Amino acid sequence: MATTTTDSRETKIVTMPYPIVPSFDHWAFPHADLPTGSEYGFKTGRRFPDYTTLEAATRARDVSCRVTDHALGTEVAWLVPKCELPWFERTQMSSCACGGGSAGSAIESPQNTVLLRSDIRNMMDQGRIVIVHKKKRYVVQALPPVSSAELVWLYHNVEVQPLYGVSRQCLFASFARAIFKMLSDFLLQGSTRRLILRNDDNDNKGTVAVYSKEDCLQLLAVKAKKRTTESRKRPRRNSAVDENEEGIKDSTGEEVVSLKT
């Protein structure tokens, strides 16, 4: 609440808190407002033959882990996992980030994957680290509260290896998804929260309303249940790329994708 004085009379101006997007599902991707300079760090002019599988294409392009440059023990990591296909389709990521085509095929594009060492990929899936853009370069960002002192010492602010043919939109979405995983505790701390929720599955716009703590808890519970149901419906596959759909939950109730080893 702000206070101003006019003609010796005190006038109180009440400022409403800005609405909060409670989860990745409700987030509208800022296609026209990506961070300035986020195109830096990408390499162009490198061509690759067509490959029959996404894993083969990603391995041929990256060769080694994009964080450590190690060639052994690497796996294909998705920036936006397949469980987020409804969001990917609704926000038109297929045309703006992955060169067109259907959302189902675009999300399986090499532009949405990077090659990482197995432990690095697991930490990214768990929301402990993410690749972010800082000062005209892409680096590893360790995220609180799940990052350890050792993880920070080893990887925080370490510049990644050159990125060929990776969508900067998908990288930014990966960062946002990791941040949204941290919101559960914040939503439940106050008595009420002013939230903006998307209207329906086919609408990228939202509606602003005030939600009680109980409403927020129910919203988080519905989200967790929905993700668990979706995960159980998906058939298990042997492909290392497809196993990103296997879901577990972290302490906030949010799904954390994990690769079984």
Residue pairs with C-beta under 8 A, 6 or more apart in sequence:
1 12
1 13
1 14
1 15
2 12
2 13
2 15
3 10
3 11
3 12
3 13
4 10
4 11
4 13
5 11
16 194
17 194
18 194
19 194
19 195
19 196
19 206
19 208
20 183
20 187
20 193
20 194
20 195
20 196
21 27
21 28
21 180
21 195
21 196
21 206
22 183
22 187
22 193
22 195
22 197
22 216
22 219
22 220
23 180
23 183
23 219
23 220
23 223
24 84
24 87
24 176
24 177
24 180
25 86
25 87
25 198
25 223
26 196
26 197
26 198
26 206
27 87
27 91
27 176
27 180
28 91
28 198
28 204
28 205
28 206
29 91
29 92
29 93
29 96
29 169
29 172
29 173
31 91
31 92
31 96
31 169
34 168
34 169
34 172
35 133
35 172
37 133
37 136
38 133
38 168
38 171
38 172
39 168
40 133
40 136
40 137
41 133
41 136
41 137
41 138
41 160
41 162
41 163
42 162
42 163
42 164
42 166
42 168
43 162
43 163
43 164
44 164
46 61
46 164
46 165
48 57
48 60
48 61
48 165
49 60
50 57
51 57
51 60
53 239
53 241
54 76
54 108
54 109
54 110
54 113
54 241
55 76
55 239
55 240
55 241
57 110
58 76
58 110
58 113
58 114
58 115
58 241
59 74
59 76
59 115
61 110
61 115
61 164
61 165
62 114
62 115
62 161
62 164
63 71
63 115
64 70
64 71
64 74
64 115
64 161
65 71
65 74
65 115
65 116
65 117
65 120
65 161
66 114
66 115
66 116
66 131
66 160
66 161
66 163
67 116
67 117
67 120
67 131
67 140
67 155
67 158
67 160
67 161
68 117
68 120
69 161
70 117
73 117
73 118
73 119
74 115
74 116
74 117
74 118
75 115
75 116
75 117
75 118
75 121
75 240
75 259
76 113
76 114
76 115
76 116
76 240
76 241
77 113
77 114
77 115
77 116
77 120
77 121
77 124
77 125
77 244
78 112
78 113
78 241
78 244
78 257
79 112
79 113
79 114
79 166
79 167
79 170
79 171
79 173
79 174
80 87
80 88
80 93
80 107
80 112
80 170
80 173
80 174
80 177
81 244
81 245
81 257
82 107
82 108
82 242
82 244
82 245
83 227
83 230
83 231
83 245
83 247
83 255
83 257
84 107
84 177
85 103
85 104
85 107
86 201
88 94
88 103
88 106
88 107
89 103
89 104
90 198
90 201
90 202
90 203
90 204
91 204
92 204
93 103
93 106
93 107
93 169
93 170
93 173
94 100
94 101
94 102
94 103
94 105
94 106
94 107
95 106
96 169
97 106
97 111
97 112
97 167
97 169
97 170
97 173
98 106
98 107
98 109
98 111
98 112
98 167
98 170
99 106
99 109
99 111
100 106
101 109
106 112
109 167
110 165
110 166
111 165
111 166
111 167
111 170
112 167
112 170
113 166
113 241
114 131
114 163
114 166
116 124
118 259
118 261
120 129
120 155
121 259
122 258
122 259
123 129
123 151
124 130
124 131
124 174
125 244
125 256
125 257
125 258
125 259
126 146
126 250
126 256
126 258
127 143
127 146
127 178
127 181
127 182
127 250
127 254
127 256
128 142
128 143
128 146
128 147
128 151
129 140
129 141
129 142
129 143
129 147
129 151
129 155
130 140
130 141
130 143
130 174
130 175
130 178
131 138
131 139
131 140
131 141
131 160
131 171
131 174
131 175
132 138
132 139
132 140
132 141
132 171
132 175
133 168
133 171
133 172
134 141
134 157
137 159
138 159
138 160
138 163
138 171
139 157
139 158
139 159
139 160
140 155
140 156
140 157
140 158
140 160
141 156
141 157
141 175
142 151
142 152
142 155
142 156
143 178
143 179
143 182
144 182
146 250
147 156
180 254
181 250
181 252
181 254
181 256
182 252
184 220
184 252
184 253
184 254
185 252
187 193
187 216
187 219
187 220
188 213
188 216
188 217
188 220
190 213
191 212
191 213
192 210
192 211
192 212
192 213
193 210
193 211
193 213
193 216
194 208
194 209
194 210
194 211
195 208
195 209
195 210
195 211
195 216
195 219
196 206
196 207
196 208
197 206
197 207
197 209
198 204
198 205
198 206
198 207
199 205
199 206
199 207
211 219
220 253
221 253
223 253
223 254
224 249
224 253
224 254
224 255
227 247
227 255
228 247
228 249
228 255
231 245
231 246
231 247
231 255
234 245
236 243
236 246
237 243
240 259
243 259
243 260
244 257
244 259
245 257
246 257
246 258
246 259
246 260
247 255
247 256
247 257
247 258
248 255
248 256
248 257
248 258
249 255
249 256
250 256
